[in-house]
């Protein structure tokens, strides 16, 4: 084999690795579609699923136009320098010069993002990050089902998926990010830089959005609003689990010239450790949530994801015994957090804060305890609890809760956040599309001009919603 062929083969292996990992990550969104569609009531199933389709499209486009640039432009800001962009001196050297090269390849007009035989890898890296961004926004989508306006959701999804979590990743999941270089922060599987950001962002939105009609009784006690199709919800989460194997595989850095797999921080690791630890975290999480929720089916299946997130930050470092313990603890306690949020009067339809916000914070903090002192590359502080705490708080509060609450508060004041009471009662499928999600009911035998099956919603209410 010629040297040229060997060089191409090394590039093609890396290119293929990220391409297929990203394709498999699409299963996360197939899963979210089924998970949230099943979790909604039948009168809202179409609107819920269409909202998920719009998540992919809106975040995919905006991540191309500016999200990818944010990841490459923000790692030095504000402690080590400014935001890198066209205004940066092209003659800059050192770290700024290295970052500038990546920034120039991230502009929407960059040749690196088009068909370019001289660059096989920038595009597949963008592909993987775009799927990360879509996943982040989809975490919000489940929490707010059945009462948010699609336009408001689109704005919030763009802010979360293409900006706030991307800043967190630039600071805490980037070889140049100041969380890492200045403090020694370590978050291999994005427990805080993705999940905690999304979970706390969703919490801020939910405070302004308010609960679904009928969720709480006159005394403020929560009522159970059952998913219309719990089996579909459970199948959806199983698809999300499959996609998360690919998500974590895409966190591994493997490019031509390397002699082994590394993390984004340059620390050594193996792909086999991801296979072992993800499977153990999934298994222990399911058992933990089953026990913590007293066998509640919805919390039990969510426990698999809670277990993975609870160990994601240190999955590249942990032994199997540590993974089992931490995944069990995170998933066991997750239902208690979800129930506490509900008792506080917040209607989180799918437990997004408990699974992603709480477990994401838990996962980031545990690295600072269990893996404290683990050496990082030369010149970078060893893993320590202080760095994990500061990084997790910035991700969850500054980049999660504050923008989630702030943007949704403005939308609420403008009357753009929530659908009308009549629309919510009639169902968003009728309000948005004029049809139900299960139109076969419309061909039931009729007698004297009336269906033999009584309507679940008063006809006057339906007409009022459609005329609104």
SULWO-V319416 format. One record per pair of residues at least 12 apart in sequence whose ideal C-beta (glycine too) atoms are under 8 Angstrom apart, sorted by the first residue. I is the first residue (numbers start at 0). J is the second residue. Records with the same first field share a line. If there is no record, write none. Layout:
BEGIN
I->J, J
END
This chain:
BEGIN
6->255
9->255, 256
10->119, 120, 255
11->119
13->119, 120, 253, 254, 255
14->119, 120, 123
16->248, 253
17->120, 123, 124, 126, 127, 249
18->123, 126
19->245
20->127, 245, 248, 249
21->123, 126, 127, 129, 130, 245, 249
22->245
23->241, 242, 244, 245
24->127, 130, 131, 134, 242, 245, 246, 249
25->130, 242
26->238, 239, 241, 242, 245
27->130, 133, 134, 137, 238, 239, 242, 243, 245, 246
28->51, 54, 55, 133, 134, 137, 242
29->235, 238, 242
30->235, 236, 237, 238, 239, 240, 241, 242
31->51, 54, 137, 140, 141, 235, 239
32->48, 51, 52, 235
33->231, 232, 234, 235, 238
34->141, 231, 232, 235, 236, 238, 239, 349
35->47, 48, 50, 51, 140, 141, 144, 232, 235, 349
36->48, 51, 228, 231, 235
37->226, 227, 228, 229, 230, 231, 232, 233, 234, 235
38->141, 144, 226, 232, 297, 348, 349
39->144, 145, 226, 227, 348
40->145, 224, 226, 227, 426
41->227, 228, 426, 435, 436, 437
42->425, 426, 427, 428, 429, 435, 436, 455, 456
43->144, 145, 426, 427, 428, 436
44->227, 228, 428, 436, 437
45->427, 428, 431, 432, 434, 435, 436
46->149, 426, 427, 428, 430, 431, 432
47->144, 145, 427
49->149, 431, 432
50->140, 144, 149, 152
51->137, 140
53->149, 152, 153, 156
54->133, 136, 137, 140, 156, 160
55->133
57->136, 153, 156, 157, 160
58->129, 132, 133, 136, 156, 157, 160, 161
59->129, 132, 133
61->157, 160, 161
62->128, 129, 132, 133, 160, 161, 165
63->107, 112, 125, 129
64->107
65->107, 161, 162
66->128, 129, 132, 160, 161, 162, 165
67->105, 125, 128, 129
68->84, 102, 105, 106
69->161, 162, 165, 166, 169
70->105, 128, 165, 168, 169, 173
71->83, 98, 101, 102, 104, 105, 169
72->84, 98, 102, 105, 169
73->165, 166, 169, 170
74->98, 169, 170, 173, 175, 176, 177
75->94, 95, 98, 175, 177
78->177, 181
79->94, 177, 180, 181
80->94, 95
83->95, 98, 99, 102
84->102
87->99, 102
94->175
97->175
98->175
104->118, 121
105->125
109->121
112->125
120->254
127->249
130->246, 249
131->168, 189, 193, 246, 249
132->160, 161, 164, 165
133->160
134->193, 246
135->159, 160, 164, 193, 196, 197
136->156, 157, 159, 160, 197
138->194, 197, 198, 201, 351, 355
139->152, 155, 156, 159, 197, 200, 201, 204, 351, 403
140->152, 156
141->348, 349, 351
142->201, 204, 205, 347, 348, 349, 351, 352
143->201, 204, 205, 208, 348
144->348, 349
145->211, 348, 423, 427
146->208, 209, 211, 212, 417, 418, 423
147->208, 416, 417, 418
148->415, 416, 417, 418
149->431
150->415
151->407, 410, 415, 416, 417
154->406, 410
155->200, 204, 403, 406, 407, 410
158->402, 406
159->196, 197, 200, 402, 403
163->196, 200, 398, 399, 402
164->192, 193, 196, 197, 398
166->398
167->191, 192, 193, 196, 393, 394, 398
168->189, 192, 193
170->192, 390, 393
171->184, 186, 191, 192, 390, 394
172->186, 189, 192, 193, 263
173->263
174->263, 264, 265
178->386, 389, 390, 393
179->264, 375, 379
180->378, 379
181->380
182->380, 383, 385, 386, 389, 390
183->375, 379, 380, 381, 382, 383, 386
184->386, 387, 389, 390
185->264, 266, 312, 313, 316, 366, 370, 373, 375, 382, 386, 387
186->311, 312, 363, 366, 390
187->250, 262, 263, 264, 268, 311, 312, 313, 314, 315, 316
188->246, 247, 250, 307, 308, 310, 311, 312, 314, 315, 362
189->250, 311, 312
190->308, 309, 311, 312, 358, 359, 360, 361, 362, 363
191->312, 359, 360, 362, 363, 390, 391, 394, 395
192->390, 394
193->359
194->308, 311, 355, 356, 358, 359, 362
195->355, 356, 359, 360, 363, 391, 394, 395, 399
196->359, 394, 395, 398, 399
197->351, 355, 356, 359, 399
198->351, 352, 353, 354, 355, 356, 357, 358, 359, 360, 395, 399
199->352, 356, 394, 395, 396, 399, 400, 403
200->399, 400, 402, 403
201->347, 351, 352, 355, 356, 403
202->340, 345, 347, 352, 356, 399, 400, 403
203->399, 400, 401, 402, 403, 404, 405, 407
204->403, 404, 406, 407
205->345, 346, 347, 352
206->345, 404, 407
207->404, 407, 408, 410, 411, 416
208->407, 411, 416, 417
209->346, 417
210->344, 345, 346
211->224, 346, 348, 423
212->420, 423, 424
214->346
215->344, 346
219->344
221->341, 342, 346
224->348
226->297
229->296, 297
232->297, 300
233->296, 300
236->300, 301, 303, 304
237->300
239->304
240->281, 303, 304, 307
243->277, 304, 307
244->273, 274, 277
247->273, 277, 307, 311, 314
248->270, 273
250->262, 263
251->268, 270, 273
252->265
262->315
264->375, 376, 379
265->375, 376
266->315, 373, 375, 376
268->315, 316
272->314, 315
273->314, 315
275->319
276->310, 314, 317, 319, 322
277->307, 314
279->319, 322, 323, 326
280->306, 307, 309, 310, 311, 314, 322, 323, 326
281->303, 306, 307, 326
282->306, 323
283->306, 322, 323, 324, 326, 327, 330
284->302, 303, 304, 305, 306, 307, 309, 326, 327, 329, 330
285->299, 300, 302, 303, 306, 330
286->302, 327, 330
287->302, 305, 306, 326, 327, 328, 329, 330, 331, 333
288->300, 301, 302, 303, 305, 306, 330, 331, 333, 334
289->302
290->331
291->330, 331, 332, 333, 334, 335
292->334
295->334
297->350
298->333, 334, 337, 350
301->333, 349, 350, 354
302->330, 333
303->330
304->354
305->326, 329, 330, 333, 353, 354, 358
306->326, 327, 329, 330
307->326
308->329, 354, 355, 358, 359, 362
309->325, 326, 328, 329, 330, 358, 361, 362, 365
310->322, 325, 326, 329, 362, 365
311->359, 362
312->362, 363, 365, 366, 387
313->362, 365, 366, 369, 370
316->366, 370, 373
317->369, 370
321->369
325->362, 365, 369
328->361
329->358, 361, 362
330->358
332->357, 361
333->350, 353, 354, 357, 358
334->353
336->352, 353, 357
337->350, 352, 353, 354
340->352, 353
356->395, 399
359->391, 394, 395
360->391, 395
363->387, 390, 391, 394
364->384, 387, 388, 391
366->382, 387
367->382, 383, 384, 385, 386, 387, 388
368->384
370->382
371->383, 384
418->430
419->464, 467
421->460, 463, 464, 467
422->464, 467
424->456, 460, 464
425->456, 460, 461, 463, 464, 465
426->456, 464
429->461, 464, 465
430->464, 465, 467
433->465
440->452
END
